Structure formats: C-alpha cells, structure tokens
Amino acid sequence: MTGEHTLDRAYKVPSLRNVAERAPYMNAGQFATLADVLDHYNRAPAAATGHSELRPLRLKAVELRQLEAFLRTLSGPVVAIEPAPARRSQ
C-alpha cells in the first residue's frame, strides 16, 4: 500500500541453507567468514551510529567452533525427490 511505513528499513532474512557457501556476510558484505560473523554477534559491539539491540552472546571459543560446524552442516545440494507412484487398489 502506498503511504504505509510498516516495512521501512526491513530486511528479508535469507535461509541458512548453504550459508557456508555464501560469503561475504551481512547486509554490506563486511565479514569474510562465518567465524567473523559469529565473533561479531558474540561481542555485540556498539553501533557506529544510532541504536543497536544486539546483546553479547558470551559464547566460549569451543561453543563458537561448534556453532560454526553446525552451520556448515546446512550445506549441500538440493535434491529433488520423485513422489512414489500411486498404488492401485485391488
């Protein structure tokens, strides 16, 4: 609708499928690796301008590595599965 501002500054969040294959990261491409993104959210630095709602995650180094490993498991080819043929009733 014209004149509505409900989606001003809204972002369409992409799927996490194949996230490890889609560098650079963030809306301006400012991070080269998943580890950089996780570090950013873990520290939650103050916004350069304006207000940030980020809060530090306070994850340990091992937890960050585990989270990155999990995100890497979301990569793989998209496989189309043929539906099973319908069974005939006797």
C-alpha positions as CSV (number, residue, x, y, z in Angstrom):
1,M,0.0,0.0,0.0
2,T,1.1,3.5,-0.7
3,G,2.0,5.5,2.3
4,E,2.5,2.6,4.7
5,H,5.7,2.5,6.6
6,T,5.5,-0.8,8.4
7,L,8.3,-2.3,6.4
8,D,10.6,0.7,6.3
9,R,14.2,-0.5,6.9
10,A,13.1,-4.1,6.9
11,Y,15.3,-6.9,5.6
12,K,14.3,-10.1,4.1
13,V,16.3,-12.6,6.0
14,P,17.8,-15.3,3.8
15,S,17.6,-19.0,4.5
16,L,20.5,-20.7,6.3
17,R,20.7,-23.4,3.6
18,N,24.2,-23.3,2.1
19,V,25.2,-20.4,4.4
20,A,28.8,-21.5,4.4
21,E,28.9,-21.1,0.7
22,R,27.6,-17.5,0.5
23,A,30.4,-15.2,1.7
24,P,30.8,-12.3,2.2
25,Y,28.3,-12.0,5.0
26,M,26.0,-9.3,6.4
27,N,24.0,-6.7,4.6
28,A,27.1,-4.8,3.4
29,G,29.3,-7.9,3.0
30,Q,31.6,-6.7,5.8
31,F,32.5,-10.1,7.1
32,A,34.6,-12.6,5.0
33,T,34.0,-15.8,7.1
34,L,31.3,-17.4,9.3
35,A,33.8,-17.1,12.2
36,D,33.9,-13.3,11.7
37,V,30.0,-13.2,11.8
38,L,29.9,-15.3,15.0
39,D,32.6,-13.2,16.6
40,H,30.6,-10.0,15.8
41,Y,27.4,-11.4,17.4
42,N,29.4,-12.8,20.3
43,R,30.9,-9.4,21.1
44,A,27.9,-7.3,20.1
45,P,29.8,-4.1,19.6
46,A,28.1,-0.7,20.0
47,A,26.5,0.6,16.8
48,A,28.7,3.2,14.9
49,T,25.6,5.4,14.7
50,G,22.2,5.1,16.2
51,H,20.9,2.3,18.5
52,S,21.7,-1.4,18.4
53,E,19.6,-4.0,20.0
54,L,22.4,-6.6,20.0
55,R,23.5,-8.1,23.3
56,P,26.7,-10.2,23.7
57,L,26.2,-13.9,23.4
58,R,29.1,-14.6,25.7
59,L,29.8,-17.9,24.0
60,K,33.1,-19.7,24.7
61,A,35.6,-20.4,21.9
62,V,34.6,-24.1,21.8
63,E,30.9,-23.1,21.5
64,L,31.7,-20.7,18.6
65,R,33.5,-23.5,16.8
66,Q,30.6,-25.9,17.4
67,L,28.1,-23.3,16.1
68,E,30.2,-22.8,13.0
69,A,30.5,-26.5,12.5
70,F,26.7,-26.8,12.7
71,L,26.1,-24.0,10.2
72,R,28.5,-25.8,7.8
73,T,26.3,-29.0,8.0
74,L,23.5,-27.0,6.4
75,S,25.4,-27.0,3.1
76,G,24.7,-29.5,0.3
77,P,23.0,-29.9,-3.0
78,V,19.2,-29.5,-3.3
79,V,17.9,-32.9,-4.2
80,A,14.5,-33.3,-5.9
81,I,12.7,-36.4,-4.7
82,E,10.3,-38.1,-7.1
83,P,7.0,-38.9,-5.5
84,A,6.3,-42.6,-5.1
85,P,3.9,-44.0,-7.7
86,A,0.3,-44.3,-6.6
87,R,-0.7,-47.8,-5.6
88,R,-3.6,-49.4,-7.3
89,S,-6.3,-50.8,-5.1
90,Q,-7.3,-54.3,-5.8
